[in-house]
Amino acid sequence: MSESIPPADGQAVTLKRLFSRSTSVTIDIDALPESIWAVLTDADGFKSWNSTIVDLTGKIAPGGRLRLRSTLVPERTFKLRVKEFQPPTRLSWGDAMGTRIFTLTPNSASGTRFTMSETIGGPIFPLFARMIPPFDESFNQFARDLKAAAEENV
């Protein structure tokens, strides 16, 4: 499988390696990057549009700290740090095991191509890789939810 960005069809693609796993999804959204950025960086409003999130607290800002619970593993709280904050084009957050990157690029249809990717892994990844659920459907749903929320605000 190629490591290029998947087509903008809202279907996640996963690349598995011995020491890591990368999942990404790309979708075109009929809204400007600034409008999508406003939705994507409003931690207090995340649960109102994102059906893959059980809870998100903290601040999505440079150096911000987040506590996130997802529908994939609702009993676990992920303690994350905002690693990149470049309005309105690039945001990333993560922990020692992985980083999720959000990229917003104007597209030819006067909208935005949204890409979300996450790579998790490390030297001991093979020991617990089978215990980590696949992200594909969660990524697909996240992209659909963000598209609906951003286009509703246009």
Buried (B, 14 or more C-beta within 10 A) or exposed (E): EEEEBBEBEBBBBBBEEEEBBBBBBBBBBBBBBEBBBBBBBBBEBBEEBBEBBBEBEBEBEEEBEBEBBBEBEEEEBBEBBBBBBEBBBBBBBBBEBBBBBBBBEEBEEEBBBBBBBBBBBEEEBEEEBEEBEEBBEBBBBBBBBBBEBBBEEE
